Amino acid sequence: MKESSALLVVKDLKTYFLTKPKPIRAVDDVSFSIKQGETLGLVGESGSGKTMTALSILRLLPRFAKIVQGEILFNGKDLVKVSESEIREIRGNEISMIFQDPMTSLNPVYNVGFQISEAILAHKKMLRSEVSQRVLELLRLVGIPSPEKRMKDFPHEFSGGMRQRIMIAMAIACNPKLLIADEPTTALDVTIQAQVLELMRDLRAKIGTSILLITHDLGVIAEMCDRVAVMYAGQIVEYADVYSLFKNPAHPYTSGLLRSLPGLNVGLGKKLYSIEGVVPDMINIPAGCRFHPRCEKAFDRCRVEVPPFYNVGSRQYARCFLYSDLECKVEKY
């Protein structure tokens, strides 16, 4: 894909926690792009660097974390280099984020109407009466019943699913070009999950927002995404369109994630497949391929050399030496 056609281009991004004696390489040489109106899924186990990637885009990093290398091009503007005032203007206006836990993301001492109106007033010059009408419009859009009454209610008076809808209303208040959704269905029951995902699909269709969807749920990826980036230990290990990824996963880690899904064909009493081991300690990352200590297909080269990306299909790339004989090594996808 040509970069000129992309809304967001992340290039060679490295975000480290500057700890002693060695830094924690939370995001290490990550590259991807998102087109206008497209949904890109970022999938991987907990601790793989998904949320830190999102926080890097918005420059909302924890105190000891720092972007040490790379570019984050949004509409051609490098967000790594813009001033603090410029990035504040972009946050919530052109790029918004739905955080994991709506209960801790909402302020318990203010009603939800006030909190949504704050998001609007921070970026738009509107009369108070216009803001109130916009708040009601947003609450209706996300499916909150009796919005005139409920806008005066406090977060604890809403269910988990309703709080998540309010977070979405806040995130889309200024019609952002990019919506980052970090585990938007975590801790919600299956019915509410389906409603929240349907709402996000409708919003993408109505206002043309691009979505970066962060999740560890492959079912959500299959339902929502156009393309997928699979992360492991701070790096992207596979990058593909969603159909190719599920039909023919290239990287052993992706294959392991898919095999871990429960299915109807699993016999009674049979043990579900799981990838052995855990995500490595990010202070002491293994030499060579970061996945090799858990990989069933690892061989000697994997333990000493860092694998590059290989083009393994139409717009499908994997960071794995299993494809070294194909002579399809690429610098960047």
Secondary structure by P-SEA (a helix, b strand, c coil): cccccccbbbcbbbbbcccccccccccccccccccccbbbbbbbcccccaaaaaaaaacccccccccccccccccccccccccaaaaaaaccccbbbbcccccccccccccaaaaaaaaaaacccccaaaaaaaaaaaaaaacccccccccccccccccaaaaaaaaaaaaacccccbbbbccccccccaaaaaaaaaaaaaaaaacbbbbbcccccaaaaaacccbbbbbccccccccccaaaaaaccccaaaaaaaaacccccccccccccccccccccccccccccccccccccccccccccccccccccccbbbccccccccccccccc
